[in-house]
Amino acid sequence: MRGMPRFALNPAPPAPGRFDAVGFGLNTVDLLAVVGAYPEPDSKQPLQDLVERPGGQAATAMTACARLGWRARYVGRFGNDHLASLARATLEGDDVDLAGCATIEAPQPMSLILVDDRGRRTVLWQRAPALNFTPDEVDPALMTSGRVLLVDCHQTAAAIRAATLARAAGIPTVVDVEKIRPRIEDLLVQIDVIITARAFPEAYTGASGLGAALAELAERFHPALVCTTLGREGSLCRISGQELRTPGFEVPVVDSTGAGDVFRGGFIAGWLAAGADAPIERVLTYANAVAALKCRALGARTAIPSSTEVENLLRETGR
């Protein structure tokens, strides 16, 4: 029987002035509307709650890294309205470095999210094109200022440039990929750790079954790890030719918004903590715990846990 796979890929070494994690991609403000049941067309019902909360894939992942005790930097653009002030202030409040961010004359990206009584969500979003980076606008010094670089796939051409720069400097790359976009292949070939949304592997490869789809992604792009998040069921990954399912954690779910983003931050944090040649099951279990605890409250970042809270959950569950 083959032994438990280990994660031989190491983050870049610590160095003076170097961040532990850098995230390049989206930040948003989410308007969350809580309803008792998902609305039918042409229906009316009262709202149970209506709140503004910060979100966005890369920004939320970096917030998770920071709350878990690591030095994190977010690189992106903010709009110039009151929502942008909220987005910036909350990241600063979590000690996420924003030195590589700029303010643009445009509305802050925002999402309208319906959350039902089972914690499920539906997302409607808007983002001004002026907030997007071109590849030439990607700063090499920023992309190589961390031990690990995370990119999302919304600005694919710019993300390709960012990942290429990091890899050339010996910095491992992680991607948050949720849907098929133009040039997605050119991005994935530059990625060491591919972490996908549940529907992506089969939609992209056409393979029947998630395991077969992950195997095809691994064969095509040769990452150190390819993984899919499965919500409360945990995660499924492919590493060193082996498939590994890591169970999730049972927690009271209020809102799953941002859980996948937080999983990615938790993965990076667990990887940094585990060190060289880490047992991959330990890193994935840690990421699952971080994502589960995030679901305790409304909003993508509201309940992102501290490292102490994560360790308590792992100890209480014998994991």
N, C-alpha and C positions, 0 to 999 in steps of 0.2 A: 504494500500500500504506500502510495506516495505521501511524503510528509507535508505538513502545513506550509504553503508557499510563504516566502519572505520577500520583503520589498527592498531590493538591493539598491534602488535609486536613492541618492542622498541629496538633500538640499545643499545649496552652495554654503561654504563655511561662513561662520560669523566673521565680521570685520568691522573696524571702527566706522560709524556712520551708516552702516548697512541695515536696512529693515529686514525683519524676518519674512514678511509677505508684502507683495505689491499687487494690487488689483486694478486692472484697466477695463473700463466699461461703464455700465449704466448706474446712475442714481435717479431715484424718482421720489415723489411724494404720493402716497396711496390714500385715497378717500375710501374708507371702508364702511359699507352699509350692511348692517346686520339685520337679517330677516328671520322670522320664525320658520318659514318654509320657502323653498325656491319658488319664485312667482311664475304663475301661468301667464301666457300672452293676454293682453287686454284686461289684466286684473289689478286690484289695488289691495294693499295691506299696510299696516303701520310698520315703521322702522323700530327695531329694538335698540339700535345704537347707530351713531354716525360720527366717525372720528377721522382725523388726519394723522397719518403715521408715515415716517420715512421708510423707503424701500429701495429697490433696484438691485440687480444681481451682484455686481462686483462690489458695490458699496456695502451691501448687507454682509457679504462674505468677509470683507475686511473688518467690519464691526465685530463679527464673531471672533475673528482672530485676536482683535484687541481685547475683548472681554475675557478671553481665555488666557490672557497674559503675554501676548506676543506683540512686537512692534510692527504696526501695520500702516501702510500708505495706500491711499486711494488716488487714482489719476483719472480725471474725467472733467466734464464741464457742467456748470450750473447755469440756470436761467437768471433773470434779474428781477423776479417778483417776490412776493411775500412767501410763497411756497419754497423758493430757492433759499431764502434765509433760514427756514426751518430745516431744510435738507442739509445745509452746511453746518448749522449750529449743532445738530444732533451728532454728526460725525465728529466734530471737534470735541463735543462732550464726552465721547468715548475714546478720546486721544488718538484718533485716526489722523495721520498726517495728510494735509491737503495742499502742501506746497506746490504740487504739480497740477493744481486745478485752476481753471479760469472761469470768469463770469462772462456770459454772452448775452447780447441784447435779444432775448427770446424768452418765451414762457418756460418755466420749469417743467420738465417732463412729469406727467402725473398719470395715475391709474385710478379708475373707478372699479372697486372690487365688491361684489356681492358675496356675503358669507352667510350660509344657512345654519340651521340649528344642529347640523351634524359636523360643522367645521369645514365643509366643502366650500370652494370658492370659484367664482367666474370673474375674469379680469378683462376690462376694457381700458385701452391705454392710448395716450397721444404723446408725441415727441417731435419737436421742431427740428427739421433737417439741419438747421444752422448749428446745432449742438454736436453734430457728428464730426469726427476727425477724418481727415484724409491721411493716407500713409505718410506723406511728407511732413505732416504735423506731429507725428509720433516722435517724442524726444528719447533718443537712445540712453541718455543718462538716467532718466526716470525708469525706463523699462529694465534697466540692469542694476537698480538700486536696492534690490531685495534678494533674499536667499531662494525665494520661489516667486514666480509670476503667475497670476491667475488672469485669464481673459474670458469675457463672454463672447457670444457670436453675433451680437447685434450690428456692430460696425466691422464686418468681416475683413475687409481689405486692411483697415487699420490694425485689427487684431493679428492678422498675418504678419504685418511688419513688426509689431510688438513682440510676438513669439519668436520670430526669426532673430531679432536682436538679442533677446534673452538667451536663446540656445547657443548663439555664437559666443556668448560670454560665459558659458558653462552653467547657466541658471536653468533649472528644470521648469517646465511649463505645465500648467493645468488649465483645462477649458471647461466652461459651463456651457453645454450645447443642448438646446431644447427643440430646434426645428431645422429643417433643411433650408439653407439659404444659398444664393449664388457664391461660388468659390469656397464652399464649406470644405471641399477636399483639400484645397491648398492650405487651409487653416489646420485641419486635423493632422496633416503630415508633419507639422511643426510642434506637435503636442506630445508630451511625455505621459500625462495622466488625463485620459478622456473620461469625464463624468457627464452622463447624459440624463435627460428626462426620460420617463418610462416609455414613451411612444417612439422616441427617435431611432433606436437601433433597427427595429423591424421596418419602419417607414423608409429609412435611408438605404438599407441593404436589400430589402425585399425578401429576406429570409423568413421562414416560418418558425416562430418560437424565439423567445428572448435569448436563450442560451446560444442558439445557432447564430443569431444576429450579432451577439457580442463576439463570438468566435470569428465571424467574418470581419468585423471591425478590427480585431486584433491582427488578423492575417493581412489586412489591407494596409494598415497604418503603423503597425509595429510599436505601439506605445508600451511603456513599462506596465501599465494597468489600464483596463477599460472597465467602467463601472456604470451601473444604472441605479438610480434611486427608486425605491418602491413604496414610498410613503410609510404607513404604519407597519408594513411587512419588512422594512429594512432596506437591504441593497443586494444586488447580484453583481459579481465582478468576474473578470477573466484575467488571470495573471500566470505567466510561465506555463501556458498551455493547460492550466487547470481552471475549473469553474468553482467559485466559492460564494455561497449564499450566507449572508450575515443577518440574523433576525433583528427586528426593530424592538422598541420598548413600548409597553403599554402605559400611556399617560392620559389624563383627561384632556381631550382636544377641544380647544376653543376656536382656533383659527390656524389653518395650515399654510397661510400666505408666507412665502419666504423660506419654508422649511428646506427646500432643495438648495437654496443659496446658502443657508446656514450649514447644511451638511457639508458643502464644499469648504467653507471656512473651518468647520470642525475637522474635516479630513486633513487640511493643511496643518492645523494646530496639533492634531494627534501624531502626524508624521514628524513634525519638528520635535515633539516631545519624545517620541520613541527612539529617534536616532538611527544610526546606521544599521542596515540589514534587519529592519523591524519586521516582526510577525504581522502580516497584512491584516489578519483577522482582528488584531488589537486596534489597529488604526481605524478600520471600518466600524468596529463596535463603538469606539469613541465618537466617531462622526455621527453614527445613528443616535447615540445618547444626546449629543448636542442638538440635533435636529428635533428629536422628540420633545425635549424640554422647551424648545422655542415655541411649541404649539400650545403652551399653557395660557396664552393671553392674546389679545387682539393686536394684529400688526406684525410686520415682518421681523422687527427687531426688539419689540417690547420685552419679551421674555427670554432673549438669548442669555444662556446661563453663564455663570462664572466657572472657572476650572474646579472650584470646590464643590459646586452643585453637581457637576458632571461626575466627579469622583464619588460623591455620595450615592448617586444613582447606580453607578457601576458596582459599588460595594453592596448596596441594598439588594441588588438583583443577582449577586454572585457572578457578575460578568467581568 
